[in-house]
């Protein structure tokens, strides 16, 4: 028999091997160890065939079958194979990415175990003579631990583990493997630990709609910030658990996982487990195994958790479904939200997409009838929506990005005993360091970007390639020592606020200030104490946090995405503004949102502020339809990069000409470009891209594998790194 194996390589193909001698056939979905070139590799058995395109005597045998039963369930195997095909990624690498790291390394698919020792059933101290006093002491310790004790614990209590073998040979001691059990709560009193909150009418209707859903049912839960979407999730999951099923909850970032996990554990008696990249490899495998066994009833994780096996699936929830973090941006470029839809369809279960600012793709799916649309238009409890104000800062002198009017409003809110949140999506002290004499900025030598100035600790940092250098003493162009920071980042705003408000704590929340373990948790604890303070941060503050005492939210640069080169720029800007604004006025204190802008008359900004997200989305969809842009067309971006300028672009030009000569593009598939990337040079490589566009997804999917074959066979392919990004979320 021929084993067709998927091996993690850049090649879009499978590899044939002979079945191992004197072994029964393995099952598809099992891991196998195979010779591959000069090394051995861990692959996944995809199918068993009787013929091969290669001579049988040339095929190598499989070295070892690592699993007796497949590590992939049928649905997970089908999901990953579909995702590899749809996103044009090599199947071997996609299957590997869907497994925990330890399984990729060939470790057994079992829990972490410990060898423990206990006495044999009929062991007594009298069986050992008094002269063998050390063996008697060891046996006495074993008798005191009938449940078992490890060799290390015996040593800690004064025993000699070296004598365990002697006791075993005399039939007095036995060893066994033990792995810690996942705690199983007593469910005689039901699955919930604390009483659910009282729902308002819209929440109750949403919960009932989710509970009533049967089979595959995609539902979009659009709820303004603070409207109680999480409570809807909790009560929908309660019904799922009462049916004996499991629920999978996807969140966009690790930072949201601990608070979501604690809230779910407080509500339910059942085991709730997390899955995210911040866990150790061992923790991740154990959680994966508990999910596969069905012991873990609720799984909460980031995008890769979509590949978690579930023995009794009942509900999938994607929180903040619009968030770009759900799209993997390198390697296997899948979108976890879209895979959640596909998997729910496979499993015939409901899937809930929740957001205060849904993606335009999801909104269009509700308008076309593909998704059911659920609305939460008012905030939970007594909270009222915040009041928006556009603050025109033209011809105003700014102090590190702060206008005099904004500083006055900050002072007013602090005097009332409440808290303030300032949002600026630029970390560091200043986004540029510029010579005051000749005007030359300090640029990154590896990117078409300026170096960002940081003051804690002092250095220059490129946020695109991670290059870091000391701060220069003089301008490299003219030799002047007059190097000055231009513009403001979160560090600079923090410094100025400490000058203006010396008696008020200023808390900065960005990737730099939260690098240390538990740093973010400590900041959040201080905020939740309720004392007046000022929060300054990047988009880490925009998602999921509940700040009851924050009454003023200010966006220091509301114009950041208004004129983006990416057609999604306006959508992302609107979502970010509203997500940040949602932190204001979430409890009894009314909220106010101030947007500092140089374009107070911008039509889309005014539509967003005065008419709301629904009106903004309708207008943006109208513009997208007129411009033949997603969701009214389907895109795939072919990217290429090389170490010499022009090489990547010439590679894509050649690809386009070959595709046209061989008539590989179906009718309706347009090829736009190639052209240099918006940031052409990044990390020392020169980048170009070519856009494939079609009104029909099947036509585009038909063309992409043909283009992949052309690129793999292209004579310049070894000198150029290329990739295909299906349904890209940006054009950078």
C-alpha positions in Angstrom: 0.0 0.0 0.0 1.1 3.6 -0.7 0.9 6.1 2.1 0.2 9.6 0.7 1.7 12.0 3.3 1.5 15.8 3.8 4.9 17.1 5.0 5.4 20.7 6.2 7.3 22.2 3.2 6.7 25.2 0.9 5.6 22.7 -1.8 2.0 22.4 -2.8 2.1 18.6 -3.1 1.9 15.3 -1.2 4.6 12.7 -1.0 4.3 8.9 -1.5 5.9 6.3 0.9 5.6 2.6 1.2 3.6 1.1 4.1 5.9 -0.1 6.9 6.6 -3.9 6.8 4.7 -6.2 9.2 2.5 -3.4 10.5 -1.3 -3.0 10.0 -2.5 -0.1 7.9 -2.6 3.3 9.6 -5.7 5.6 9.4 -5.7 8.9 7.6 -5.2 11.7 10.1 -2.4 9.9 12.0 1.1 11.3 12.3 4.0 9.4 10.6 7.7 9.8 10.8 9.3 9.6 7.3 12.7 10.0 5.7 12.8 13.4 3.9 16.0 14.2 2.1 18.8 14.0 4.6 16.5 14.3 7.6 13.4 12.8 9.1 10.1 14.7 9.2 6.8 14.4 10.9 4.0 14.3 8.4 0.2 13.6 8.4 -1.1 10.6 6.5 -3.7 12.0 4.1 -4.8 8.8 2.2 -3.8 5.2 1.5 -3.5 4.4 -2.2 -2.6 1.3 -4.3 -0.8 3.1 -7.1 1.8 5.9 -7.4 3.2 7.9 -10.3 6.7 6.9 -9.1 8.2 3.3 -9.4 7.4 1.4 -6.3 11.0 0.3 -5.8 12.0 4.0 -5.6 9.6 4.8 -2.8 11.0 4.8 0.8 9.1 3.1 3.6 7.5 5.1 6.4 9.9 5.0 9.4 7.2 5.0 12.1 3.5 5.4 12.6 3.2 7.7 15.7 -0.5 7.3 16.4 -2.8 4.3 16.8 -5.8 6.6 16.3 -5.9 9.8 14.2 -5.0 13.1 16.0 -7.4 14.8 13.6 -11.1 14.2 14.0 -13.0 13.9 10.7 -14.4 17.4 10.9 -11.1 19.0 11.9 -9.3 17.1 9.1 -11.9 18.4 6.6 -11.8 21.9 7.9 -8.0 22.2 7.7 -7.8 20.6 4.2 -10.5 23.0 3.0 -8.7 26.0 4.6 -5.4 25.0 2.9 -7.1 24.8 -0.4 -9.1 28.0 -0.1 -6.2 30.1 1.2 -3.7 28.5 -1.2 -1.4 27.2 1.4 0.6 24.0 1.4 -1.4 21.2 3.0 1.4 19.8 5.0 2.2 23.1 6.7 -1.5 23.9 7.3 -2.1 20.5 9.0 1.0 21.1 11.2 -0.3 24.6 12.1 -3.6 23.1 13.3 -1.8 20.9 15.9 -0.2 21.9 19.2 3.6 22.3 19.0 4.4 19.1 21.0 2.4 17.1 18.5 4.3 18.7 15.6 7.5 17.6 17.3 6.4 14.0 17.5 5.5 13.9 21.2 2.7 11.4 22.1 -0.9 12.7 22.1 -1.4 12.1 25.8 -1.5 14.1 29.0 1.6 15.1 31.0 2.1 12.1 33.3 4.1 11.5 36.4 5.4 8.2 37.7 4.1 7.6 41.2 4.8 4.7 43.6 2.5 2.9 46.1 2.6 -0.3 48.0 1.4 -3.6 46.7 -2.0 -4.7 48.0 -0.6 -7.2 50.6 2.6 -5.3 51.6 3.4 -5.1 55.3 6.4 -3.8 57.3 6.9 -7.3 58.7 7.9 -8.5 55.2 11.3 -6.6 55.6 13.8 -7.6 58.2 14.8 -5.1 60.9 18.4 -5.0 59.5 17.1 -3.5 56.2 16.0 -0.4 58.1 16.2 2.0 55.2 13.9 -0.2 53.1 11.5 -0.3 56.1 11.6 3.5 56.3 10.8 3.8 52.6 8.0 1.2 52.8 6.6 3.1 55.7 6.5 6.3 53.6 4.7 4.5 50.9 2.1 3.1 53.3 1.4 6.7 54.5 0.6 7.7 50.9 -1.8 5.1 49.6 -2.8 7.3 46.6 0.8 7.3 45.4 3.9 9.5 45.8 6.7 10.5 43.4 10.3 9.7 43.8 11.1 13.4 44.3 8.5 13.7 47.1 9.9 10.6 48.7 13.4 12.1 48.7 12.0 15.4 50.2 10.6 13.3 53.1 13.9 11.6 53.8 13.4 8.4 51.8 15.9 6.8 49.4 14.3 6.5 45.9 17.2 4.3 44.8 15.7 1.5 46.9 12.3 1.5 45.1 13.6 -1.1 42.7 14.5 -3.4 45.6 11.0 -3.1 47.0 9.5 -3.7 43.6 11.5 -6.9 43.1 10.2 -8.2 46.5 6.7 -7.5 45.4 6.1 -4.8 48.0 6.0 -1.6 45.8 4.5 -0.8 42.4 4.8 2.1 40.0 2.1 3.6 37.9 1.5 6.6 35.6 -0.6 9.4 36.8 -1.9 12.6 35.2 -3.8 15.3 37.0 -7.6 15.1 36.5 -9.4 18.1 35.1 -11.8 19.1 38.0 -15.3 18.0 37.3 -17.8 20.0 39.3 -20.9 18.5 40.9 -23.7 19.5 38.5 -26.5 18.2 40.7 -27.4 21.9 41.3 -27.2 22.8 37.6 -24.4 24.2 35.4 -24.4 27.7 36.7 -22.7 28.9 39.9 -24.0 32.4 40.1 -27.4 33.7 39.0 -27.7 35.3 35.6 -28.3 39.0 35.3 -31.7 40.3 34.4 -32.0 40.9 30.6 -33.7 43.8 29.0 -36.1 43.2 26.1 -33.5 43.2 23.3 -31.1 41.0 25.2 -33.9 38.5 25.9 -34.9 38.4 22.3 -31.3 37.8 21.2 -30.9 34.9 23.7 -34.1 33.4 22.6 -33.1 33.6 18.9 -29.8 31.8 19.7 -31.5 29.1 21.8 -34.1 28.5 19.1 -31.5 28.2 16.3 -31.3 24.6 15.0 -28.6 23.2 12.7 -26.3 25.6 11.0 -27.5 29.1 11.8 -25.1 32.2 11.5 -26.3 35.1 13.6 -24.8 38.6 13.8 -25.2 40.1 17.2 -24.7 43.9 16.7 -24.8 45.6 20.0 -23.5 49.1 21.0 -20.7 49.1 23.4 -21.9 48.4 27.0 -25.2 46.8 25.7 -24.5 43.5 27.5 -23.3 41.2 24.6 -21.3 39.1 27.0 -24.4 38.4 29.1 -26.1 37.2 26.0 -23.2 34.9 25.3 -23.3 33.5 28.8 -27.0 32.7 28.8 -26.8 31.2 25.3 -23.9 29.0 26.5 -25.9 28.0 29.5 -28.5 26.4 27.2 -25.7 24.7 25.3 -24.2 23.2 28.4 -27.6 22.0 29.7 -27.8 19.9 26.5 -24.5 18.3 27.4 -22.6 20.1 24.6 -19.4 22.2 24.4 -19.0 25.8 23.4 -16.0 27.5 21.7 -15.5 31.2 22.2 -13.0 33.1 20.0 -11.6 36.4 21.3 -9.3 38.6 19.2 -6.3 39.1 21.6 -4.6 37.4 24.5 -5.2 40.5 26.7 -8.9 39.8 26.6 -8.6 36.1 27.5 -7.9 36.4 31.3 -10.9 38.7 32.0 -13.2 36.6 29.8 -12.0 33.4 31.4 -12.6 34.7 35.0 -16.1 35.9 34.1 -17.0 32.5 32.6 -15.5 30.6 35.6 -17.5 32.8 38.0 -20.7 32.0 36.2 -20.4 28.2 35.4 -19.6 25.1 37.4 -18.2 23.3 34.4 -14.5 23.2 33.4 -13.5 26.4 31.4 -10.2 26.3 29.6 -8.1 28.9 27.7 -6.2 28.3 24.5 -3.7 31.1 23.4 -0.1 31.6 22.4 0.8 32.9 25.9 0.5 29.3 27.3 3.4 26.8 27.5 3.5 24.0 24.9 2.5 21.5 27.6 -0.4 23.5 28.8 -1.7 24.0 25.3 -1.5 20.2 24.5 -3.3 19.3 27.7 -6.1 21.8 27.0 -6.3 20.4 23.5 -6.7 16.9 24.8 -9.3 17.9 27.4 -11.3 19.5 24.6 -11.0 16.4 22.4 -12.2 14.2 25.3 -15.1 16.5 25.9 -14.1 17.2 29.6 -13.5 20.8 28.9 -17.0 22.2 28.3 -16.1 25.8 27.4 -13.0 26.7 25.4 -11.9 30.3 25.2 -9.1 31.2 22.8 -7.6 33.4 20.1 -7.7 32.7 16.4 -5.7 29.4 16.4 -8.3 27.9 18.9 -10.6 27.4 15.8 -8.6 24.2 15.2 -9.4 22.7 18.6 -11.1 19.3 18.5 -14.6 19.1 20.1 -16.3 15.8 20.9 -19.7 17.4 21.6 -19.8 20.7 19.8 -22.9 22.8 20.4 -22.1 26.5 19.8 -19.3 28.8 18.4 -19.1 32.4 19.4 -16.7 35.0 17.7 -16.5 38.1 19.9 -15.4 41.4 18.2 -15.8 39.6 14.9 -14.7 42.7 12.9 -11.2 42.6 14.5 -8.3 42.2 12.2 -6.5 40.1 14.7 -8.6 37.1 13.6 -6.7 37.2 10.2 -3.3 35.5 10.3 -1.0 37.9 8.5 1.9 35.6 7.5 2.5 32.0 6.7 -0.9 30.2 6.8 -3.1 33.3 6.1 -6.4 32.1 7.3 -9.3 34.1 8.8 -10.6 32.5 12.0 -14.0 34.2 11.8 -14.6 32.8 8.3 -13.3 29.3 9.4 -15.7 29.5 12.3 -18.6 30.0 9.8 -17.3 27.0 7.7 -16.8 24.8 10.8 -20.3 25.6 12.2 -21.7 24.6 8.8 -19.8 21.4 9.0 -21.0 20.6 12.4 -24.5 21.8 11.8 -24.5 24.1 14.9 -25.2 27.8 15.4 -22.4 30.4 15.2 -22.7 33.9 16.8 -20.7 36.8 15.5 -20.7 39.7 18.0 -19.6 43.3 17.6 -20.5 46.9 18.2 -19.0 47.7 14.8 -19.5 44.7 12.5 -17.4 44.2 9.5 -19.0 45.4 6.2 -18.8 41.8 4.9 -21.0 40.6 7.8 -23.4 43.4 7.5 -23.8 42.7 3.8 -24.5 39.0 4.6 -27.3 40.1 6.9 -28.8 42.3 4.1 -28.6 39.4 1.6 -30.3 37.1 4.0 -27.4 34.8 4.7 -27.1 35.8 8.4 -29.8 36.5 11.0 -29.3 40.1 12.4 -29.8 40.6 16.1 -29.7 44.2 17.5 -28.8 45.6 21.0 -29.4 49.3 20.6 -29.3 50.5 24.2 -26.8 50.0 27.0 -27.4 47.7 29.9 -28.6 49.1 33.2 -28.8 52.8 33.6 -25.9 53.6 31.4 -26.5 56.2 28.6 -24.7 56.5 25.3 -21.8 59.0 25.4 -22.1 62.4 23.8 -19.7 63.0 20.8 -17.9 66.3 20.1 -15.6 67.1 17.2 -12.9 69.4 18.4 -11.4 71.4 15.5 -7.7 71.9 16.3 -6.8 73.9 13.1 -4.7 77.0 13.9 -4.4 75.8 17.6 -1.1 75.4 19.4 -0.8 71.8 20.7 1.2 70.7 23.7 2.4 67.1 22.7 -0.8 66.6 20.8 -3.0 68.1 23.6 -5.1 71.2 22.8 -5.8 73.8 25.5 -9.6 73.0 25.3 -8.9 69.3 25.9 -6.6 69.9 28.8 -9.4 72.1 30.4 -12.0 69.3 29.9 -9.6 66.7 31.4 -9.2 68.9 34.5 -13.0 69.4 34.8 -13.7 65.6 34.8 -10.9 64.8 37.3 -12.3 67.5 39.6 -15.6 65.6 39.6 -13.8 62.5 40.9 -14.0 60.5 37.6 -11.4 59.1 35.2 -10.2 60.0 31.8 -9.0 57.9 28.9 -6.8 59.4 26.1 -6.3 57.3 22.9 -3.3 57.7 20.6 -2.4 54.7 18.4 1.3 55.6 18.3 3.6 54.2 21.0 7.0 55.6 21.8 7.9 59.2 22.6 7.9 60.6 19.1 7.3 59.1 15.7 10.3 60.9 14.2 13.6 62.5 15.1 14.4 65.4 12.7 17.4 67.7 12.3 16.3 71.2 13.0 18.9 72.7 10.7 18.6 70.7 7.5 15.2 68.9 8.1 16.6 65.4 7.5 14.7 62.7 9.6 16.5 59.7 11.0 15.3 56.9 8.8 15.4 53.1 9.2 18.1 51.7 6.9 16.1 48.6 6.3 12.6 50.1 5.7 11.0 53.0 4.0 10.0 54.3 7.4 11.3 56.7 10.1 12.7 55.5 13.3 10.5 56.1 16.4 12.1 57.8 19.4 11.7 56.0 22.7 12.7 57.5 26.0 12.2 54.6 28.4 14.9 53.3 27.8 16.4 55.9 25.4 16.8 54.4 21.9 15.4 54.6 18.3 13.2 51.8 17.2 11.7 50.8 13.8 8.3 49.3 14.5 8.2 47.6 11.1 11.4 45.5 11.2 12.2 45.8 14.9 15.6 47.4 14.3 16.9 49.3 17.4 19.8 51.8 17.6 21.2 54.3 20.1 20.0 57.9 19.7 22.6 59.7 17.4 24.5 62.7 18.8 24.5 64.5 15.4 22.7 64.6 12.0 24.2 62.1 9.6 23.5 64.6 6.7 24.9 67.9 8.0 26.5 67.1 11.3 24.3 69.4 13.3 23.5 68.5 16.9 20.0 70.0 16.7 18.1 66.7 16.5 14.6 67.2 17.8 11.5 65.0 18.2 8.6 65.7 15.9 5.1 64.6 16.7 3.8 62.8 19.8 3.6 59.2 20.9 2.1 57.8 24.1 5.3 58.3 26.1 5.4 62.0 25.3 1.7 62.5 26.1 2.3 60.7 29.4 5.2 63.1 30.2 3.1 66.3 29.5 0.1 65.0 31.4 2.3 64.5 34.5 3.4 68.1 34.2 -0.2 69.4 33.9 -1.7 67.1 36.5 1.1 66.3 39.0 -1.3 65.0 41.7 -3.1 62.5 39.4 -1.8 59.1 38.4 -1.1 58.8 34.7 -1.2 55.2 33.5 0.2 54.3 30.1 -1.1 51.2 28.4 0.8 50.1 25.3 3.0 47.2 24.2 6.1 48.8 25.8 4.5 49.4 29.3 2.9 46.0 29.5 5.8 43.7 28.5 6.4 42.5 32.0 4.2 39.7 33.3 1.0 40.8 35.0 1.8 44.5 34.2 -1.5 45.0 32.5 -3.4 43.3 35.3 -1.8 45.7 37.9 -2.8 48.7 35.8 -6.3 47.5 35.5 -6.5 46.8 39.3 -5.5 50.4 39.9 -8.1 51.7 37.5 -10.9 49.6 39.0 -10.2 51.1 42.4 -12.2 54.0 41.1 -9.8 56.8 42.1 -9.3 59.7 39.6 -6.6 58.8 37.1 -5.7 59.3 33.4 -5.3 56.4 31.1 -3.1 56.9 28.0 -2.8 54.1 25.5 -3.0 52.5 22.1 -5.7 50.2 20.8 -4.9 47.8 23.7 -7.4 50.0 25.5 -10.1 49.9 22.8 -11.3 46.3 23.2 -13.4 44.6 25.8 -12.4 46.6 28.9 -15.0 47.9 31.4 -14.1 51.1 33.1 -17.1 52.3 35.2 -15.5 55.5 36.3 -14.3 56.7 32.9 -16.4 59.7 31.8 -14.2 61.3 29.2 -12.6 59.6 26.3 -10.5 61.7 23.9 -9.1 60.5 20.6 -6.0 62.7 20.1 -5.7 62.1 16.3 -9.1 61.2 14.8 -7.7 61.8 11.3 -5.2 59.0 11.4 -7.1 56.7 8.9 -9.2 59.2 7.0 -6.9 59.3 4.0 -5.5 55.8 4.0 -4.1 54.2 0.9 -6.1 51.1 1.9 -9.8 51.1 0.9 -10.6 49.6 4.3 -8.9 52.5 6.1 -12.2 54.4 6.7 -13.9 51.3 8.0 -11.1 50.5 10.4 -10.9 54.1 11.6 -14.7 54.2 12.3 -14.5 50.9 14.2 -11.6 52.0 16.3 -13.1 55.4 17.2 -16.4 53.8 18.3 -14.7 51.0 20.2 -12.6 53.5 22.1 -15.6 55.8 22.6 -17.5 52.8 24.1 -15.2 52.9 27.2 -17.0 56.2 28.3 -20.1 56.4 30.5 -20.6 52.6 31.0 -22.1 52.9 34.5 -24.1 55.6 36.3 -21.8 58.5 35.2 -22.6 60.0 31.7 -19.8 59.9 29.2 -18.3 62.4 26.8 -16.2 61.6 23.7 -13.9 64.3 22.2 -12.3 63.8 18.8 -9.4 66.1 18.0 -9.4 66.6 14.2 -8.1 68.8 11.5 -11.0 67.9 9.2 -14.1 68.6 11.3 -16.2 68.9 8.1 -15.2 65.5 6.8 -18.5 63.9 5.6 -17.9 60.3 6.7 -16.6 61.5 10.1 -19.7 63.6 10.6 -22.0 60.7 9.5 -20.3 58.5 12.1 -20.5 60.9 14.9 -24.0 62.3 14.3 -25.9 59.4 12.6 -24.1 56.4 14.1 -22.3 53.3 12.7 -25.3 51.9 10.9 -25.6 55.1 8.7 -21.9 55.2 8.2 -21.8 51.5 7.2 -24.7 52.0 4.7 -22.9 54.9 3.0 -19.6 53.0 3.0 -21.3 50.0 1.4 -22.8 52.2 -1.2 -19.3 53.5 -2.1 -17.8 50.0 -2.1 -20.6 48.8 -4.5 -19.9 51.8 -6.8 -16.2 51.1 -6.7 -16.5 47.3 -7.3 -14.8 46.6 -4.0 -15.4 43.8 -1.3 -17.9 42.6 -0.3 -19.2 43.1 -3.8 -16.1 41.5 -5.3 -13.5 39.0 -4.2 -9.8 39.7 -3.9 -6.6 37.8 -3.7 -3.3 39.7 -3.3 -0.1 38.1 -4.7 2.9 39.5 -2.8 6.5 39.1 -3.8 9.7 40.3 -2.1 13.4 40.2 -3.0 16.7 41.6 -1.8 17.1 43.7 -5.0 14.9 46.5 -6.1 12.7 45.7 -9.2 13.2 41.9 -9.0 9.9 41.2 -7.2 8.0 43.4 -9.6 9.6 41.8 -12.7 8.7 38.4 -11.3 5.0 39.4 -11.0 5.1 41.0 -14.5 6.4 37.7 -15.9 3.7 35.8 -14.0 1.0 38.0 -15.4 2.3 37.6 -19.0 2.6 33.8 -18.6 -1.0 33.6 -17.3 -2.3 35.6 -20.2 -0.3 33.6 -22.8 -1.6 30.3 -21.4 -5.2 31.7 -20.9 -5.3 30.6 -17.3 -7.6 33.4 -16.1 -11.3 32.6 -16.3 -13.7 35.2 -17.6 -14.4 37.9 -15.1 -11.1 37.5 -13.2 -9.1 40.7 -13.5 -5.4 41.1 -12.9 -4.4 44.5 -11.5 -0.8 45.5 -11.3 1.8 44.6 -10.4 3.0 47.7 -8.5 5.3 48.4 -5.6 3.8 47.9 -2.1 2.8 51.1 -0.2 6.0 50.6 1.9 8.2 49.2 -0.9 11.3 48.4 1.3 10.7 46.6 4.6 13.2 44.6 6.7 15.8 45.0 3.9 13.5 43.5 1.2 11.9 45.2 -1.7 8.2 44.3 -2.1 5.7 44.3 -4.9 2.1 43.0 -5.3 -0.5 42.1 -7.8 -4.2 42.1 -7.2 -6.6 39.4 -8.5 -10.2 40.5 -8.5 -13.5 38.8 -9.5 -17.2 39.2 -8.9 -17.4 35.4 -8.5 -15.5 33.6 -5.8 -15.4 30.2 -7.7 -13.8 31.8 -10.7 -11.1 33.3 -8.5 -10.6 30.0 -6.7 -10.2 28.3 -10.0 -7.5 30.6 -11.2 -5.3 30.7 -8.0 -4.0 27.1 -8.0 -3.0 27.6 -11.7 -1.1 30.7 -10.7 0.5 28.9 -7.8 1.8 26.2 -10.2 3.2 28.9 -12.4 5.0 30.6 -9.6 6.5 27.3 -8.2 7.8 26.4 -11.7 9.1 29.9 -12.5 12.9 30.1 -13.0 13.1 33.2 -10.8 11.1 31.6 -7.9 14.3 30.8 -5.9 15.3 34.4 -5.9 11.9 35.8 -4.9 9.8 35.0 -1.8 6.1 35.0 -2.8 2.8 34.4 -1.1 -0.9 34.5 -1.9 -3.3 36.4 0.5 -6.9 35.4 -0.2 -9.5 37.9 1.2 -6.7 40.3 2.4 -7.7 42.7 5.1 -5.1 45.3 4.0 -3.1 46.2 0.9 0.2 46.9 2.7 
